[in-house]
């Protein structure tokens, strides 16, 4: 993603379906745009670390074609800073994860993992920045 498209120092956006490289060996029907022969894939619309009413949080917005288990993690240099997981129904969903007070400001990575009922796993990560307290 080019730097000029970022919406600010604490936000990063992804607007395309997740890459097929997450699941090696599986390819889909090129005519439908799907990676699994007709099944639509989950789409990560937005992932950012920001503030809401003075409290820092991770916000992930995604579209799920079917009921799935979604995990959102905030990591820095391989160390887990915050995480949450939820079983979400199909549709457009927003997941919020509070950032603990002891987490220092600086670069971080938001990792969103979606596991559907068939056991297929999709993972997307976005570079971000944790704001100061």
Secondary structure, DSSP 8 states (H G I E B T S, - for coil): --GGG--STTEEE--SB--GGGSTT----TTTT-SBTTB---EEEEEEEEEETTEEEEEEEEEESS-EEEEEEEEETTEEEEEEEEEE-SEEEEEEEE--TT--SEEEEEEEEEEETT--EEEEEEEEEE---
